[in-house]
Amino acid sequence: MYSYGRKKGKVMRMTYKSTRDSTLRLSAAQVISRGISQEGGLFVPESLPQVGSQLAKLAGLDYQALATELFRLFLTDFSEQEVADCVKQAYTAKKFNGEPVKLVNLSGVPGNCSLLELWHGPTCAFKDMALQILPHFLTTSLKKSVADKEAVILVATSGDTGKAALEGFRDVPGTRVIVFYPQNGVSPMQKRQMATQEGGNVAVCAIEGNFDDAQSAVKRIFTDSAMNRVLDDHGLMFSSANSINWGRLLPQIVYYFYAYFQLCAAGKAALGDTVNVAVPTGNFGNILAAYYAREMGLPVGRLLCASNLNRVLTDFIRTGVYDRRREFYATTSPSMDILISSNLERLLYALSGEDSHRLAGWMDQLSEEGCYDVGEDVRQKIQRLFFGGSCDNAGTARTIRETWETAGYLCDTHTAVAVDVYRQYVEETGDGSTPTIIASTASPYKFAADVLSALEPLTGGDEYENIARLEALTGMQAPEQLRQLKDKPVRFQTAIENAQTAEYVLRTLGVSGG
């Protein structure tokens, strides 16, 4: 047992508050069960544990032990055995083909970078790192906070979260899962993964519109008092598997610590050296986890926020103005096709001095006017921490091709965006020496057509013909998890208008809205 964050040998009690109501003080079990605060705010820790002085001790742990130690600091209403059991059940060698994450040196690319492969789990995307353990966090939390309720997990997905949530919560007692995705906003493989999902407690529905439409609809349902009363009358309650749920975000902190220690073990950095982190992101959750790791004492310098053609985050970092009033693009990196980045709210809460009134004003402006300006003080703080860059479809294809030709590494369309933004960072700042961890977020075979077309002209065919061609061209076999979907029956084909989401939820649950 380590001493960080503890008093007299015990973990110091951790409570949580809302970004829009700093007076709240809730336990981890309460915030994981609820997902989102009733007034629309996101839950954040009252304070972050400091572990910088304990890096040498943490560096010697394997992934499961490291996760256990870090989780104990945040889940102080869980017993040590409960935390250990959650980790043991989530991060098995069988589920993750060995160690959950892998750090790969990216030679042949200008600068000093390594790829953190986060996609060796059941659904071949980084969301598995959180969504394999969230069901265990949630069921443990429900027993502590609302033992008489069944959780209805509502999910809006831009592609990867949906399948990871469906797989993570499949047939988990006391839960039901309903996933909404944009009808024309996910890759063929992502759609197939969701449409063929097994499990008696799952449902999947496409909506007309984009991810922001799906996310806004789900948030409206969460904060609809009438809907919540209906569920309460039937022994149900809403919860979330999106990264608005603290239980989804917390597990993502761990792999940045692990990657840093792996970098040191490989001799690419010494313990205590500063590193940079580059993350392809749309909803800001994955890079926010890196920010939290930094605030806990991990030696991280700049956080490179990589956007695709929907560069709302890039523009925000560079100007301090968040403006969603722009054209929405469907890109070759669909999981990042987002104009309303929910998790940015947590960062702004921290950088504004936890001023929930000021934060709520910005969020109201975003909802009513489509934009807000955080002012010079917050803008300067953001720019000291973050570098913002974007990469369009042509740049993504070029980066996939160049990375394959120069480094012999095949990356997916989202990872390519981050690699290109890292290149931009080196060119703009001249900082090519600082070791940089680039988050690699999905298997290239989840986006086979776009990856293949970056290497040679497409000749037509479905996703499995493209997978076969990509395998033949590169000599790299697609993950078995994706290959076996070819002959699975399609279970879910429903598509609705955005305004029908609440009705669909009630119908799926078999309850009446009165």
C-alpha positions in Angstrom: 0.0 0.0 0.0 1.4 3.4 -1.0 1.1 6.6 1.0 0.0 9.0 -1.7 -3.5 10.4 -1.3 -3.9 8.6 2.0 -4.1 9.7 5.7 -2.9 7.4 8.5 -2.7 4.4 6.1 -6.1 4.9 4.6 -7.3 6.4 1.3 -8.6 9.9 1.8 -12.3 10.1 1.1 -13.1 11.3 -2.5 -16.3 13.2 -3.2 -17.6 14.6 -6.4 -19.4 17.8 -7.5 -21.1 19.0 -10.6 -19.6 21.5 -13.1 -22.8 23.5 -12.9 -23.4 23.1 -9.1 -20.2 23.3 -7.0 -22.3 22.8 -3.8 -23.0 19.1 -4.6 -21.0 16.5 -2.7 -21.7 12.9 -3.9 -19.9 9.6 -3.7 -18.3 7.8 -6.6 -21.1 5.2 -6.5 -23.7 8.0 -6.8 -22.0 9.8 -9.7 -21.3 6.5 -11.6 -24.9 5.4 -11.2 -26.4 8.7 -12.3 -24.0 9.4 -15.2 -24.9 13.1 -15.5 -26.1 15.7 -12.9 -29.8 16.6 -12.9 -29.1 20.2 -13.9 -27.1 19.0 -16.9 -23.6 19.4 -15.4 -20.8 16.8 -15.5 -19.4 15.2 -12.3 -15.8 15.9 -11.4 -13.6 15.0 -8.4 -13.6 17.5 -5.6 -9.8 17.4 -5.8 -7.3 15.2 -7.7 -4.9 12.9 -5.8 -1.2 13.7 -6.2 1.0 10.8 -7.2 4.0 12.6 -8.6 6.3 11.6 -5.7 5.3 7.9 -6.2 6.1 7.4 -9.8 9.0 5.1 -9.2 6.8 2.8 -7.1 4.0 2.8 -9.7 6.3 2.2 -12.6 7.0 -1.3 -11.4 3.4 -2.4 -11.7 1.7 -4.3 -14.5 -1.4 -2.8 -16.0 -3.9 -4.5 -13.7 -2.0 -3.6 -10.6 -1.5 0.0 -11.7 -5.2 0.4 -12.5 -6.1 -1.0 -9.1 -3.9 1.5 -7.3 -5.1 4.5 -9.2 -8.8 3.5 -9.0 -8.6 3.1 -5.2 -7.8 6.8 -5.0 -11.0 7.8 -6.7 -13.4 5.0 -5.7 -13.1 5.5 -1.9 -16.6 4.2 -1.2 -15.6 0.9 -2.8 -13.8 -1.7 -0.8 -10.3 -2.6 -1.9 -11.6 -6.0 -2.8 -14.4 -4.5 -4.9 -11.9 -2.4 -6.8 -9.6 -5.4 -7.3 -12.5 -7.6 -8.5 -13.6 -5.0 -11.1 -10.1 -4.8 -12.5 -9.6 -8.6 -12.5 -12.8 -9.2 -14.4 -12.2 -6.4 -17.0 -8.6 -6.6 -18.1 -8.1 -10.3 -18.7 -5.5 -11.6 -21.1 -8.2 -13.4 -23.1 -10.2 -10.2 -23.7 -7.2 -8.1 -24.7 -4.9 -10.6 -26.4 -2.3 -10.3 -23.6 -1.4 -7.0 -22.1 -4.3 -4.5 -22.6 -2.2 -1.8 -24.3 1.0 -1.8 -26.4 3.6 1.0 -27.0 5.1 0.9 -30.4 8.1 3.0 -31.6 7.2 4.8 -34.8 10.5 5.0 -36.6 10.8 6.8 -39.9 8.6 9.7 -38.8 10.2 13.1 -38.1 10.5 13.8 -34.4 10.5 11.4 -31.4 7.2 9.6 -31.1 5.7 6.3 -30.1 2.2 5.0 -30.7 0.1 3.8 -27.8 -2.1 1.1 -29.2 -5.4 1.1 -27.3 -7.4 -1.2 -29.6 -6.5 -4.8 -28.6 -9.8 -5.4 -26.8 -13.0 -7.1 -27.9 -14.2 -4.3 -30.2 -10.9 -3.2 -31.6 -11.2 0.4 -30.4 -9.8 2.4 -27.4 -13.3 2.5 -25.9 -12.8 -1.0 -24.7 -10.3 0.2 -22.1 -13.1 1.9 -20.2 -16.2 0.0 -21.3 -14.9 -3.4 -20.2 -14.7 -2.1 -16.7 -17.6 0.4 -16.5 -20.2 -2.4 -16.2 -18.4 -3.7 -13.1 -18.1 -0.1 -11.7 -21.8 0.5 -12.4 -23.2 -2.7 -10.9 -21.1 -2.2 -7.8 -22.3 1.4 -7.6 -25.9 0.5 -8.0 -25.8 -1.9 -5.1 -24.4 0.9 -2.9 -26.7 3.8 -4.1 -29.9 2.5 -5.6 -30.1 -1.3 -5.0 -33.7 -1.5 -6.0 -33.3 0.0 -9.5 -32.4 -1.4 -12.9 -30.1 0.8 -14.9 -31.0 1.9 -18.4 -27.8 2.8 -20.2 -28.4 5.3 -22.9 -25.6 5.8 -25.4 -25.1 8.2 -28.3 -22.2 7.0 -30.4 -20.1 8.3 -33.3 -19.1 4.7 -34.0 -16.9 3.1 -31.4 -18.6 3.8 -28.1 -21.8 2.1 -29.2 -20.3 -1.3 -29.9 -17.9 -1.2 -26.9 -20.9 -0.4 -24.6 -23.0 -3.1 -26.1 -20.3 -5.6 -25.7 -19.4 -4.5 -22.2 -22.9 -4.5 -20.9 -24.2 -7.5 -22.8 -26.4 -9.6 -20.5 -25.0 -7.9 -17.4 -27.8 -8.4 -14.7 -29.6 -5.3 -13.7 -28.9 -3.3 -16.9 -30.4 -2.6 -20.2 -28.5 -0.8 -23.0 -30.0 1.4 -25.8 -27.6 2.8 -28.4 -28.3 5.6 -30.9 -25.9 6.2 -33.8 -26.1 8.6 -36.9 -27.5 6.6 -39.8 -24.9 7.8 -42.3 -22.2 8.8 -39.8 -20.3 5.5 -39.0 -18.2 3.2 -41.0 -19.6 0.0 -42.5 -17.7 -2.1 -40.0 -18.9 0.0 -37.1 -22.5 -0.4 -38.3 -22.1 -4.1 -38.7 -20.6 -4.5 -35.2 -23.7 -2.8 -33.7 -26.3 -4.3 -35.9 -25.1 -7.9 -35.2 -24.7 -7.4 -31.4 -25.8 -10.4 -29.3 -27.4 -10.1 -25.9 -30.9 -10.1 -24.4 -30.7 -6.6 -22.8 -29.4 -4.6 -25.8 -31.1 -2.4 -28.5 -29.6 -0.4 -31.3 -31.2 2.3 -33.4 -30.0 4.6 -36.1 -31.2 8.3 -36.2 -31.4 10.8 -39.0 -28.8 13.4 -38.4 -25.2 13.5 -37.0 -23.6 12.5 -33.7 -24.4 15.9 -32.2 -28.1 15.3 -32.9 -27.9 11.9 -31.2 -25.9 13.3 -28.2 -28.3 16.2 -27.7 -31.3 13.9 -27.8 -29.8 11.6 -25.2 -28.9 14.5 -22.9 -32.5 15.8 -23.2 -33.8 12.5 -22.1 -31.4 12.4 -19.2 -32.7 15.7 -17.8 -36.4 15.2 -18.7 -38.1 15.1 -15.3 -41.2 13.5 -16.7 -39.2 10.7 -18.3 -37.3 10.1 -15.2 -40.6 9.9 -13.2 -41.9 7.3 -15.6 -38.8 5.2 -15.2 -38.8 5.6 -11.4 -42.4 4.3 -11.4 -41.2 1.1 -13.1 -38.1 0.5 -11.0 -35.7 1.9 -13.6 -33.2 4.7 -13.8 -31.1 6.3 -16.5 -27.3 6.0 -16.6 -24.7 6.6 -19.2 -21.8 4.8 -20.9 -20.6 7.9 -22.7 -17.6 9.8 -21.4 -20.0 12.2 -19.7 -20.0 9.4 -17.0 -17.1 9.8 -14.7 -16.9 6.0 -14.6 -16.1 6.0 -18.3 -13.4 8.7 -18.1 -11.6 7.4 -15.0 -10.2 4.2 -16.6 -8.7 6.3 -19.5 -6.4 8.1 -17.1 -4.6 4.8 -16.3 -3.2 4.1 -19.8 -1.3 7.4 -19.9 0.6 6.5 -16.7 1.2 3.1 -18.1 2.4 4.4 -21.5 4.8 6.8 -19.7 6.3 4.0 -17.6 6.6 1.8 -20.8 8.4 4.6 -22.5 10.9 4.8 -19.6 11.3 1.1 -19.6 12.2 1.2 -23.3 14.9 3.8 -22.6 13.2 6.5 -24.6 12.8 8.7 -21.5 14.1 8.7 -17.9 11.6 8.7 -15.0 10.8 12.3 -14.3 11.4 13.5 -17.9 8.7 15.5 -19.6 6.7 13.9 -22.5 4.1 15.3 -24.8 0.8 13.5 -25.6 -1.1 13.6 -28.9 -4.7 12.5 -29.1 -7.2 12.3 -32.0 -10.4 13.5 -30.4 -13.9 14.8 -31.1 -15.7 14.7 -27.8 -12.6 15.7 -25.8 -12.8 12.8 -23.4 -9.6 10.9 -24.3 -7.4 14.0 -24.2 -9.1 15.2 -21.0 -8.0 11.9 -19.3 -4.4 12.8 -20.3 -4.9 16.3 -18.8 -6.1 14.7 -15.5 -3.0 12.4 -15.5 -0.9 15.5 -15.9 -2.7 17.3 -13.0 -2.1 14.2 -10.8 1.7 14.5 -11.3 2.5 12.6 -14.6 5.3 14.6 -16.3 3.3 15.8 -19.4 4.3 19.0 -21.2 2.0 19.8 -24.1 -1.2 18.1 -25.0 -1.7 17.9 -28.8 -5.4 18.0 -29.6 -5.9 16.5 -33.1 -9.1 17.2 -35.0 -10.3 16.2 -38.5 -12.0 18.5 -40.9 -14.6 19.3 -38.2 -12.0 21.5 -36.5 -14.1 23.2 -33.9 -11.6 22.2 -31.1 -8.6 23.4 -33.1 -10.2 26.8 -33.7 -11.2 27.0 -30.0 -7.7 26.3 -28.8 -6.3 29.0 -31.1 -8.9 31.7 -30.5 -10.7 31.0 -27.2 -14.0 31.1 -29.1 -16.1 27.9 -29.3 -18.4 28.2 -32.4 -20.4 25.2 -33.5 -22.2 27.4 -36.2 -20.3 25.8 -39.1 -20.7 23.2 -41.8 -20.7 19.6 -40.5 -18.4 17.3 -42.5 -18.7 13.5 -42.7 -15.1 12.4 -42.9 -13.0 9.3 -43.2 -12.5 9.5 -39.4 -16.1 9.4 -38.4 -15.7 8.8 -34.6 -14.4 12.4 -34.5 -17.2 13.9 -36.6 -18.4 16.1 -33.7 -19.2 19.8 -33.3 -20.3 19.8 -29.6 -17.5 18.4 -27.5 -19.1 17.5 -24.2 -16.0 16.9 -22.1 -14.6 20.3 -22.8 -17.0 21.5 -20.0 -14.9 19.7 -17.4 -11.7 21.3 -18.6 -13.3 24.8 -18.6 -14.6 24.2 -15.1 -11.1 23.6 -13.9 -9.5 26.5 -15.8 -12.1 29.0 -14.8 -11.3 28.4 -11.1 -14.3 26.0 -10.7 -16.7 28.9 -11.3 -19.9 27.0 -12.0 -21.9 30.1 -12.6 -19.5 31.3 -15.3 -19.3 27.8 -16.8 -23.1 27.5 -16.9 -23.3 30.8 -18.8 -21.0 29.5 -21.5 -23.0 26.3 -21.9 -26.3 28.3 -22.1 -24.7 30.5 -24.8 -23.6 27.4 -26.7 -27.2 26.0 -26.5 -29.0 29.2 -27.4 -26.5 31.1 -29.6 -24.2 28.4 -30.9 -21.0 29.9 -29.5 -19.2 31.4 -26.5 -15.9 33.2 -25.8 -14.0 32.1 -22.7 -12.0 35.3 -22.4 -8.3 36.1 -22.4 -7.5 34.6 -19.0 -8.9 31.1 -19.8 -7.6 31.3 -23.4 -4.0 31.8 -22.2 -4.3 28.9 -19.8 -5.6 26.6 -22.6 -2.8 27.6 -25.0 -0.1 27.0 -22.4 -1.4 23.4 -22.1 -2.7 22.5 -25.5 -1.6 22.6 -29.1 -4.5 22.5 -31.6 -4.2 21.1 -35.1 -6.4 19.5 -37.7 -6.1 17.2 -40.7 -8.5 16.8 -43.6 -9.3 13.7 -45.6 -6.5 14.1 -48.1 -4.0 14.7 -45.3 -5.3 11.6 -43.5 -4.8 9.4 -46.6 -1.4 10.9 -47.2 -0.3 10.2 -43.6 -1.6 6.6 -43.8 0.4 6.0 -47.0 3.6 7.7 -45.8 3.5 6.0 -42.4 3.2 2.6 -44.1 5.9 3.4 -46.7 8.5 4.9 -44.3 7.8 3.1 -41.0 6.1 -0.1 -42.1 3.2 0.8 -39.8 -0.5 0.6 -40.8 -2.6 3.0 -38.9 -6.3 3.8 -39.0 -7.8 7.0 -40.1 -8.1 8.5 -36.6 -4.6 7.7 -35.6 -3.4 9.2 -38.8 -5.0 12.5 -37.9 -3.0 12.5 -34.7 0.3 11.6 -36.5 -0.2 14.4 -38.9 -1.0 16.9 -36.2 2.2 15.8 -34.4 4.1 16.6 -37.6 2.4 20.0 -37.6 3.5 20.6 -34.0 7.1 19.7 -34.7 7.1 22.1 -37.7 5.5 25.0 -35.9 7.4 24.7 -32.6 10.6 23.1 -33.6 10.1 20.7 -30.7 11.1 17.4 -32.3 13.1 16.1 -29.4 10.5 15.8 -26.6 9.3 12.1 -26.4 5.7 12.1 -27.6 3.0 9.5 -27.0 0.5 9.3 -29.8 -2.8 7.6 -28.9 -3.7 5.0 -31.5 -7.4 4.6 -31.1 -8.6 1.9 -33.5 -7.6 -1.0 -35.6 -7.1 0.0 -39.3 -9.5 -2.8 -40.3 -12.4 -1.0 -38.7 -12.0 1.5 -41.6 -10.7 -0.9 -44.3 -12.0 1.0 -47.3 -10.5 4.3 -46.4 -7.2 2.8 -45.3 -7.0 0.7 -48.4 -7.8 3.6 -50.7 -4.9 5.5 -49.1 -2.6 2.8 -50.4 -4.1 1.9 -53.8 -7.2 2.7 -55.8 -10.4 1.0 -54.7 -12.0 -1.4 -57.1 -15.4 -1.7 -55.3 -16.6 -4.4 -53.1 -18.0 -4.6 -49.5 -16.0 -4.2 -46.4 -14.9 -7.8 -46.3 -13.5 -7.7 -49.8 -11.6 -4.6 -48.8 -10.3 -6.3 -45.7 -9.1 -9.2 -47.8 -7.3 -6.9 -50.2 -5.8 -4.9 -47.3 -4.5 -8.2 -45.8 -3.0 -9.3 -49.1 -1.4 -5.9 -49.7 0.2 -5.5 -46.2 0.6 -9.1 -45.0 -1.2 -8.1 -41.8 -4.3 -10.1 -40.7 -7.4 -8.4 -39.6 -8.5 -9.1 -36.0 -10.5 -12.2 -35.5 -13.2 -10.1 -33.7 -13.9 -8.4 -37.0 -13.5 -11.3 -39.3 -16.1 -13.4 -37.5 -18.8 -10.8 -38.0 -19.1 -11.6 -41.7 -21.6 -14.4 -41.2 -23.4 -13.2 -38.1 -27.1 -12.3 -38.6 -28.2 -8.7 -38.5 -30.5 -8.0 -35.5 -31.0 -4.3 -35.5 -32.1 -2.2 -38.6 -34.5 0.4 -37.1 -34.0 4.0 -38.1 -36.0 7.0 -36.7 -36.1 10.7 -36.7 -34.2 12.5 -34.0 -37.4 13.8 -32.4 -38.6 10.2 -31.9 -35.8 9.1 -29.5 -37.8 9.4 -26.3 -40.7 7.5 -27.7 -38.3 4.8 -28.9 -36.7 4.5 -25.5 -40.1 4.1 -23.8 -41.3 1.6 -26.4 -38.1 -0.5 -26.1 -38.4 -0.6 -22.3 -42.0 -1.6 -22.6 -43.3 1.3 -20.4 -45.8 4.0 -21.0 -45.1 7.7 -20.9 -48.5 8.5 -19.6 
